[in-house]
């Protein structure tokens, strides 16, 4: 697949918007500087991430960035890809019989000899990722006024907006997407810079990004208060809307429609 310089710039604009990081690094120093706290009450990794999301979780635990660590994820639209990747790289992990959270927990143990405090294994989409997470925290009497969310960069902003629907403004919701990278054109190939281990193929990444903007748009078709009411309102800048429109007009078939199998 060969894209123009303008196409690449538009894709990277969407990527930067969808995958925010509110702190530069998962360190107590950075957390103190940006949010005035030394530790968050809760850190959550969501199973929709690429495999290297486990590296981010390990970093969070090693840096004592939070008091409690959770992995959330049952079986959703990215699970089959995750399972196949794990089977190929770690054949001793029975990924085919495991939910997303269980897979990441197994990887965390195998690669870093670490373990999370809790797993949520029943959710299938961003909506019940959050509602089941909140139920699990309540069940275990874990109160929080600060929480760090790490999701695949394509879905990070939506995950944060979904949580915002359920918590008050007194709660610090801190984004830390599991990767930040740009798409580049290298001769006839699309590549990521900096490289990300186990990254989506460029075509899959583009499909995920293009599926996000309609979901984030607060109109009758989107997920916001004016639409399906799955997430809180998100203000989308004009340059992001223009970038999406230019790409959609040029590549109308690249999108990710909702799958009722994993619906709210």
Long-range contacts (C-beta under 8 A, 24 or more apart in sequence): 1-190, 1-202, 1-203, 2-185, 2-188, 3-185, 3-190, 5-185, 6-246, 7-246, 7-247, 7-250, 8-183, 8-184, 8-185, 9-243, 10-243, 10-244, 10-246, 10-247, 11-183, 11-206, 11-209, 11-243, 11-247, 12-182, 12-183, 13-239, 13-240, 13-243, 14-209, 14-210, 14-212, 14-213, 14-240, 14-243, 14-244, 14-247, 15-153, 15-154, 15-181, 15-182, 15-183, 15-205, 15-209, 16-180, 17-157, 17-236, 17-237, 17-240, 18-153, 18-154, 18-155, 18-156, 18-157, 18-158, 18-209, 18-212, 18-216, 19-152, 19-153, 19-154, 19-156, 19-157, 19-177, 19-179, 19-180, 20-156, 20-157, 20-160, 20-175, 20-177, 21-175, 21-176, 21-177, 21-180, 22-174, 22-175, 22-176, 23-174, 23-176, 26-56, 26-59, 26-60, 26-63, 26-65, 26-148, 26-176, 27-63, 27-65, 28-63, 28-64, 28-65, 31-65, 31-174, 35-146, 35-172, 35-174, 37-146, 37-172, 39-64, 39-65, 39-66, 39-67, 40-65, 40-66, 40-67, 40-144, 40-146, 40-147, 40-148, 40-172, 40-174, 41-66, 41-67, 41-68, 41-142, 41-143, 41-144, 41-145, 41-146, 41-147, 42-66, 42-67, 42-68, 42-69, 42-70, 42-137, 42-142, 42-144, 42-146, 42-147, 42-148, 43-68, 43-69, 43-70, 43-147, 43-148, 43-150, 44-69, 44-70, 44-71, 44-72, 44-133, 44-147, 44-148, 44-149, 44-150, 45-69, 45-70, 45-71, 45-72, 45-104, 45-116, 45-150, 45-151, 45-178, 46-71, 46-72, 46-73, 46-129, 46-149, 46-150, 46-151, 46-152, 46-155, 46-159, 47-71, 47-72, 47-73, 47-74, 47-76, 47-78, 47-79, 47-82, 47-99, 47-100, 47-101, 47-103, 47-104, 48-73, 48-76, 48-77, 48-78, 48-100, 48-126, 48-129, 48-151, 48-152, 48-155, 49-104, 49-150, 49-151, 49-152, 49-178, 50-82, 50-152, 50-178, 50-179, 50-196, 50-198, 50-199, 50-200, 51-82, 51-85, 51-86, 51-89, 51-107, 51-197, 51-198, 52-178, 52-179, 52-196, 52-197, 52-198, 52-199, 53-104, 53-150, 53-152, 53-178, 54-104, 54-107, 54-108, 54-111, 54-112, 55-197, 56-150, 56-176, 56-178, 57-104, 57-108, 57-114, 57-116, 57-150, 58-108, 58-111, 58-112, 58-114, 60-148, 60-150, 61-112, 61-114, 61-116, 62-112, 62-114, 65-148, 66-148, 68-117, 68-118, 68-142, 69-116, 69-117, 69-118, 70-116, 70-117, 70-118, 70-119, 70-120, 70-133, 70-136, 70-137, 71-100, 71-101, 71-104, 71-105, 71-108, 71-116, 71-118, 71-119, 71-120, 72-101, 72-119, 72-120, 72-123, 72-129, 72-132, 72-133, 73-99, 73-100, 73-101, 73-104, 73-120, 73-121, 73-123, 73-129, 74-99, 74-100, 74-101, 74-120, 74-121, 74-122, 74-123, 74-124, 75-99, 75-100, 75-124, 75-262, 76-100, 76-123, 76-124, 76-125, 76-262, 77-125, 77-256, 77-259, 77-262, 78-152, 81-204, 85-198, 89-198, 124-261, 124-262, 125-262, 125-263, 125-264, 126-155, 126-158, 126-159, 126-162, 126-230, 126-231, 127-162, 127-230, 127-264, 128-264, 129-159, 129-162, 130-159, 130-162, 130-163, 130-165, 130-166, 131-166, 134-166, 144-171, 145-170, 145-171, 145-172, 146-171, 146-172, 146-174, 147-171, 147-172, 147-173, 147-174, 148-174, 148-175, 148-176, 149-173, 149-174, 149-175, 149-176, 150-176, 150-177, 150-178, 151-177, 151-178, 152-177, 152-178, 152-179, 152-208, 153-177, 153-178, 153-179, 153-180, 153-181, 154-205, 154-208, 154-209, 154-212, 155-208, 155-212, 157-212, 157-216, 157-234, 158-212, 158-215, 158-216, 158-223, 158-231, 161-216, 161-224, 161-231, 161-232, 161-233, 161-234, 162-230, 162-231, 162-232, 164-231, 164-232, 165-229, 165-230, 165-231, 165-232, 203-254, 206-251, 206-254, 207-254, 207-255, 207-256, 208-256, 210-244, 210-247, 210-248, 210-251, 210-254, 210-255, 210-256, 211-255, 211-256, 211-257, 213-240, 213-241, 213-244, 214-255, 215-258, 217-241, 228-264, 230-264
